[in-house]
Amino acid sequence: MPALNKNLQNLSRIAQKTEKLGIGLMSGTSLDGLDIALCRFTGNGFTTKFQLLQFTTTPYHKHFKEQVHEVFSRRLVDLEKITLLNAHIGTFHGELVLEALAKWNIKPEEIDFIASHGQTIYHAPKRLHQQAEYPNATLQIGDSDHLAVKTGILTISDFRQKHIAAGGEGAPLALYGDVLLGSKPSEDRILLNIGGIANLTYLPADSDRSKVVCTDIGPGNTLIDAACREYFNQPYDKDSMIALTGLVNNELLMALNDHPFFNEKAPKTTGPELFSLTYIEDAKQISGTRDISPEDLICTLSAFTAKAIADFILTNLPAISKIYMSGGGAKNYFVTTYLKQLLPLATIGDTNTIGIDPDAKEAILFALLGNEALSGEPIKIGNNPAVLMGKFSFPL
């Protein structure tokens, strides 16, 4: 019988290791930068134990952000630009990984695998595109062959496609990491992530996986950031300085909240394809607030993010009193303060309380998904498909 080639031999060797070193990469819709988490894993599935060894976020420079924004969440784009960016981002992310490893004084050959989320440029669940002949779809670019060749490290990527192929919507994939790393017997809890889009995972105290809920809720930072770029030429509302100078416009807030998405049954997904500047302009038109000041607009959008989260929890999970936050929005003073006002009976903190760095959480998640792709078995959680996700790219 022919021997396995060297790549497959190495893959088999890594998969059988009792302890693995993996790097998780996350680049979100906010385009703040690349999150790089170095994790040590032992076990898999519900026996998984992990340790976050190193974490860094490398900020993206302005030119890179502008290039991605040319193809991000747009129905009509330059096909050549997407093709070029797919290769460029893979290599660029590889360079950032090598820089991080050098800073940590770690050699690439010490790393067992990289798990890369890639860069989402379009998310199209059927509920959004509404074309009967087409299924749910999503697209992340940043080719993993380029990443693997650049770093010399086995790379696992494109996790969302298997979820969709098996009947899911490709998001939110926080479900798997939240259940495996964030559950606690005897405590009903919500893990709330406020990134570009806000999503949450409900983890029941009795560990009954059929009761787990993981769903997108609505906009996180995406509308606030888009309006900050449009009206203030700033990437985001640092320290809520803009929101705190404005007032909430209740007419606009009601119009923003009046969309069929919020009445759809969970689990559901969404993205900046829906929650865009067009969404804001439509709500301003409906509410007669086209002349709203930019400061009041940012303030109202910040309140909208908090209200969408609170409304979902009060409607669907009203008895839950423990909420643990992560993501960039968890640092937004206005959003978190407003959320606490809307949920006065809940104890709201960040995921540091349960041993997960809130800044690194999503990068840790993808490292965990990489570990599962290597050594795990499909796990059935709620009505999500039981699948192992990720495609393998070899460095040679």
C-alpha positions in Angstrom: 0.0 0.0 0.0 1.5 3.4 -1.0 2.7 5.6 1.9 0.9 8.9 2.6 2.7 11.9 1.1 4.6 14.1 3.5 1.7 16.6 3.9 -0.8 13.9 4.9 1.8 12.3 7.2 2.2 15.6 8.9 -1.5 16.2 9.1 -2.0 12.7 10.7 0.8 13.4 13.2 -0.6 16.8 14.3 -4.1 15.4 14.6 -2.9 12.6 16.9 -1.0 15.0 19.3 -2.5 15.2 22.8 -1.4 18.8 23.0 -1.4 21.3 20.1 -0.3 24.9 19.6 -2.7 26.7 17.3 -3.1 30.3 16.1 -6.5 31.7 15.6 -7.0 34.7 13.2 -10.0 37.0 13.1 -10.6 40.0 10.9 -14.0 41.4 11.5 -16.4 43.6 9.6 -15.2 46.6 11.6 -11.8 46.3 9.9 -10.0 47.4 13.0 -7.1 45.0 12.4 -6.1 41.3 12.6 -6.6 39.5 15.9 -3.9 36.9 16.4 -4.4 34.4 19.3 -1.8 31.8 20.2 -3.5 29.0 22.1 -2.6 25.6 23.6 -5.2 22.9 23.3 -5.6 19.6 25.0 -8.5 17.3 24.2 -11.4 18.1 21.9 -15.1 18.5 22.1 -16.5 18.8 25.6 -13.1 17.6 27.0 -11.3 20.6 25.5 -9.0 22.6 27.7 -7.3 25.7 26.3 -4.8 28.3 27.4 -4.3 31.7 25.8 -0.6 32.0 25.5 -0.3 35.2 23.5 -2.6 37.7 21.9 -2.2 40.8 19.8 -4.2 42.9 17.4 -2.3 44.4 14.5 -4.2 47.5 13.3 -4.8 47.8 9.6 -3.4 50.9 7.9 -5.7 53.3 6.1 -4.8 52.2 2.6 -5.7 48.5 3.3 -9.0 49.5 4.8 -9.8 51.6 1.8 -9.0 48.7 -0.6 -11.3 46.3 1.3 -14.1 48.8 1.6 -14.1 48.9 -2.3 -15.5 45.4 -2.3 -17.1 45.1 1.1 -20.9 44.5 1.3 -21.4 45.8 -2.2 -23.6 44.0 -4.7 -21.6 45.4 -7.7 -17.8 45.4 -7.4 -14.7 45.1 -9.5 -14.1 41.4 -10.0 -10.4 41.9 -10.6 -10.1 43.8 -7.3 -11.7 40.8 -5.4 -9.3 38.4 -7.2 -6.3 40.5 -6.3 -7.4 41.0 -2.7 -8.0 37.3 -2.2 -4.4 36.5 -2.8 -3.0 39.7 -1.2 -4.9 39.3 2.1 -3.7 35.7 2.5 -0.1 36.7 2.1 -0.6 39.9 4.2 -2.1 37.9 7.1 0.8 35.5 6.8 3.2 38.4 7.2 1.4 39.6 10.3 1.5 36.1 11.8 5.3 35.9 11.2 5.7 39.4 12.8 3.8 38.3 15.9 5.7 35.1 16.2 9.0 37.0 16.0 7.8 39.4 18.6 6.9 36.4 20.9 10.3 34.7 20.1 8.5 31.7 18.7 9.6 29.8 15.6 6.9 29.0 13.0 7.9 25.3 13.1 6.7 25.2 16.7 3.1 26.0 15.6 0.9 23.1 14.7 -1.8 25.0 12.8 -3.3 28.3 11.9 -7.1 28.7 11.8 -8.1 31.7 9.7 -11.5 33.3 9.5 -10.5 35.3 6.4 -12.1 38.6 5.6 -15.9 38.6 5.1 -16.8 40.7 2.1 -20.4 39.6 1.6 -22.9 37.7 3.7 -26.1 36.6 1.9 -28.6 34.5 3.9 -31.6 33.6 1.9 -33.7 35.8 4.2 -31.8 38.7 2.8 -31.3 37.9 -0.9 -34.7 36.3 -1.3 -33.8 34.5 -4.5 -35.7 31.2 -4.5 -33.2 29.3 -6.7 -30.2 30.2 -4.5 -29.3 28.9 -1.0 -27.8 30.8 1.9 -24.3 32.0 1.0 -21.3 33.9 2.4 -17.9 34.9 1.1 -14.7 35.3 3.0 -11.5 36.1 1.1 -7.8 35.9 2.1 -6.6 32.7 0.4 -5.3 30.1 2.9 -2.8 28.6 0.4 -1.0 31.9 0.3 -1.1 32.1 4.1 0.2 28.6 4.5 3.0 29.0 2.0 4.0 32.4 3.5 4.2 31.0 7.1 5.2 27.4 6.4 2.3 26.4 8.8 -0.7 24.1 8.1 -3.6 26.4 7.7 -7.3 25.7 8.2 -9.8 28.2 6.7 -13.2 28.9 5.2 -15.1 27.5 8.1 -18.5 29.0 7.3 -19.1 27.1 4.0 -19.6 23.7 5.6 -22.2 25.1 8.0 -24.1 26.5 5.0 -23.7 23.3 3.0 -25.2 21.4 5.8 -28.3 23.7 6.1 -27.1 26.5 8.3 -26.5 30.2 7.5 -22.8 30.2 8.2 -23.1 32.3 11.3 -22.8 33.0 14.1 -20.1 30.4 14.6 -19.5 31.7 18.1 -21.9 28.9 19.1 -19.3 26.2 19.1 -16.7 28.0 21.2 -19.3 29.4 23.5 -20.7 26.0 24.3 -17.4 24.2 24.6 -15.6 26.9 26.6 -18.3 29.1 28.1 -20.9 26.7 29.7 -21.2 26.4 33.4 -23.5 23.9 35.2 -25.9 25.6 37.5 -25.8 29.0 35.8 -28.1 30.2 33.0 -26.0 32.7 31.1 -25.8 34.7 27.9 -22.5 35.3 26.1 -23.0 38.5 24.1 -20.6 39.6 21.4 -20.9 43.1 20.1 -18.8 43.3 16.9 -19.8 44.7 13.6 -23.0 42.7 14.2 -24.3 41.8 17.7 -24.9 38.1 18.4 -25.5 36.1 21.5 -25.4 32.5 22.8 -27.7 31.4 25.5 -26.2 28.6 27.6 -28.6 26.8 29.9 -27.6 25.8 33.4 -28.7 22.2 32.9 -26.2 21.8 29.9 -29.1 20.6 27.7 -27.6 21.3 24.2 -31.1 21.2 22.6 -31.9 24.4 24.5 -28.9 26.4 23.4 -29.7 29.5 21.3 -27.1 31.2 19.2 -28.2 34.0 16.9 -27.4 37.4 15.4 -29.5 40.1 17.0 -28.9 43.2 15.0 -26.3 45.9 14.4 -23.4 46.1 16.8 -20.8 48.7 15.7 -21.5 48.6 12.0 -24.0 51.5 11.7 -22.2 53.6 14.3 -18.9 53.1 12.4 -20.4 53.7 9.0 -22.0 57.0 10.2 -18.7 58.1 11.9 -16.9 57.6 8.6 -19.5 59.4 6.6 -20.1 62.4 8.9 -16.9 62.7 11.0 -14.2 61.1 8.8 -13.4 58.9 11.8 -13.3 55.1 11.9 -15.4 54.8 15.0 -16.8 56.8 18.0 -13.8 56.6 20.3 -14.8 56.6 24.0 -18.4 57.5 22.9 -17.2 61.1 22.6 -19.6 61.9 19.8 -22.6 60.0 21.2 -22.3 61.7 24.5 -22.6 65.1 22.9 -25.9 64.2 21.2 -29.4 63.3 22.1 -31.5 60.2 21.3 -34.1 61.0 18.7 -37.0 58.7 19.6 -38.8 59.1 16.2 -35.6 57.9 14.4 -35.0 55.2 17.0 -38.5 53.8 16.4 -38.0 53.8 12.6 -34.6 52.1 12.9 -36.2 49.4 15.0 -39.1 48.8 12.6 -37.8 46.1 10.3 -39.0 42.6 9.7 -35.6 41.2 10.7 -36.3 41.9 14.4 -39.5 39.8 14.3 -38.0 36.8 12.6 -37.5 33.7 14.6 -34.0 32.9 15.9 -31.5 31.6 15.0 -31.0 34.1 12.2 -28.0 36.0 10.7 -27.5 39.4 9.2 -24.7 41.7 8.2 -23.7 45.2 6.9 -25.5 44.2 3.7 -28.7 45.1 5.5 -27.5 47.4 8.2 -25.9 50.0 6.0 -26.0 53.8 5.3 -29.0 53.0 3.1 -30.8 51.6 6.1 -30.1 54.8 8.0 -31.3 57.0 5.2 -34.5 55.0 4.8 -35.2 55.3 8.5 -34.5 59.1 8.4 -36.9 59.4 5.5 -39.7 57.4 7.3 -39.3 59.3 10.6 -39.0 62.8 9.1 -35.5 63.2 10.6 -33.4 63.9 7.5 -32.1 67.1 9.1 -30.9 65.4 12.3 -27.5 66.6 13.5 -24.6 64.2 13.0 -24.1 64.1 16.8 -27.7 63.2 17.5 -27.5 60.6 14.7 -24.5 58.8 16.3 -26.2 59.0 19.7 -29.4 57.5 18.3 -27.6 54.7 16.4 -25.7 53.8 19.6 -29.0 53.6 21.4 -30.4 51.5 18.6 -27.6 48.9 19.0 -28.4 48.6 22.8 -32.2 48.6 22.3 -32.0 45.8 19.7 -30.0 43.7 22.1 -32.3 44.4 25.1 -35.5 43.9 23.1 -34.3 40.4 22.0 -33.3 39.4 25.5 -36.5 40.7 27.1 -38.7 39.0 24.5 -36.9 35.6 24.3 -34.7 35.2 27.4 -36.3 37.4 30.1 -35.3 35.3 33.0 -31.5 35.4 32.3 -29.7 37.6 34.7 -26.0 36.9 33.9 -24.6 38.4 30.7 -21.0 38.3 29.7 -19.9 40.6 26.9 -17.0 40.6 24.3 -16.2 42.4 21.1 -15.4 46.1 20.4 -18.9 47.2 21.2 -18.4 45.9 24.8 -16.0 48.9 25.2 -18.5 51.4 23.9 -19.4 53.4 27.0 -22.7 54.7 25.6 -23.9 51.4 24.3 -23.1 49.4 27.5 -24.5 52.1 29.8 -27.7 52.3 27.8 -28.0 48.5 27.7 -27.7 48.3 31.5 -30.4 50.9 31.8 -32.7 48.7 29.6 -31.8 45.5 31.5 -31.8 46.7 35.1 -32.2 43.2 36.6 -29.3 41.7 34.7 -25.7 41.5 35.9 -23.6 42.6 32.9 -19.9 42.2 32.7 -17.3 41.0 30.3 -16.0 37.5 29.5 -12.9 38.0 31.6 -15.1 37.0 34.5 -15.4 33.5 33.0 -11.8 33.2 32.0 -12.0 34.3 28.3 -10.2 37.5 27.2 -13.0 39.5 25.6 -10.7 41.1 23.0 -9.3 37.7 22.0 -12.6 35.7 22.1 -13.3 35.5 18.4 -9.7 34.6 17.5 -9.8 31.9 20.2 -13.0 30.6 18.7 -11.4 30.0 15.3 -8.3 28.4 16.9 -10.8 26.1 18.7 -12.6 25.3 15.4 -9.2 24.4 13.9 -8.5 22.0 16.8 -11.9 20.4 16.3 -11.3 20.1 12.5 -8.1 18.2 13.3 -9.2 16.0 16.2 -12.9 16.5 16.9 -16.2 14.8 15.9 -19.4 16.6 14.8 -21.4 17.9 17.7 -25.2 18.5 17.6 -26.1 21.8 19.3 -29.7 23.0 19.2 -30.9 23.1 15.6 -27.5 23.8 14.1 -25.9 21.2 11.8 -23.5 18.7 13.3 -20.5 19.3 11.2 -16.7 19.8 11.4 -15.8 22.9 9.6 -12.6 24.1 7.8 -10.6 23.4 4.7 -6.9 22.4 4.9 -4.1 24.2 3.1 -0.6 22.7 3.2 2.6 24.8 3.1 4.2 22.7 0.4 
